[in-house]
């Protein structure tokens, strides 16, 4: 999906989310030929099946009117899940106190894989507590991050 199309789809998704008590967490257009448009929505306390259904109807209607995607696609709406990806700085802030897995682009302390508890953010740095010590990870150095499921 080109940048203009992506921005239009995100704008339409955010418009559909308004007034429904949900926020757009992520939008992806995957595949070639038969496309999959995946939208992840979130809200305080978690997303229900009804939330996904209501959002899907509103979003689908807006997509039909604006038609930003050429060709056919399948729309999938769901929640980010318990092991949700952490893509924005605000995602780390919202999940302070939770266990996270972080993979860095460049090695830090001779490794690029860390599991620890998010202690917060400091400017553009993620504070991660690993075995009673705090590690500062530059947000720009994170290639992938997600919450770990705790049982």
Secondary structure as UniProt FT lines:
FT   HELIX           3..17
FT   TURN            18..21
FT   STRAND          23..30
FT   STRAND          35..42
FT   TURN            44..45
FT   HELIX           49..66
FT   STRAND          73..79
FT   TURN            82..83
FT   HELIX           89..94
FT   TURN            95..97
FT   STRAND          99..108
FT   TURN            109..110
FT   STRAND          111..122
FT   TURN            123..124
FT   STRAND          125..130
FT   TURN            131..132
FT   STRAND          133..138
FT   HELIX           139..141
FT   STRAND          142..147
//
